[in-house]
């Protein structure tokens, strides 16, 4: 079956043995949820996330424009409200059908972060993450009290080489 001009799993064309690939740019928004709340002191915790947005570029070699994407994330973070690092395994799901597994290393300072992603098979991308649009007085109060359980963000990503996975 073709969806947005892309072969989807379950179709005869999708039964090929090659992994899926994407090259281009994406914009997503999500909400990180921490197993242990964050505060002023660095601690290690697990996290999960579900971000949604759109991507433009080439999916399995076929041009796509603002194709819907969901990113499901699990991983660990060593962080406080002021700084931190995270290491995650993500599954990008394009148009509810085409999946690419990626690995992401993120680095944060206050309300901004940068990340580097590699595809399960190959490829690289870079990301900018901003928590600033969602940081308000209640967020700061939760940080001060050591009770921050989640953090909303916006992300912009650009592949350096096609993500394959």
PyMOL commands that set and color helices and strands:
alter all, ss='L'
color gray80, all
select helices_A, chain A and resi 12-15+132-134+137-145
alter helices_A, ss='H'
color red, helices_A
select strands_A, chain A and resi 2-3+6-7+21-38+43-59+62-79+83-94+98-109+112-119+122-130+148-164
alter strands_A, ss='S'
color yellow, strands_A
deselect
rebuild
show_as cartoon
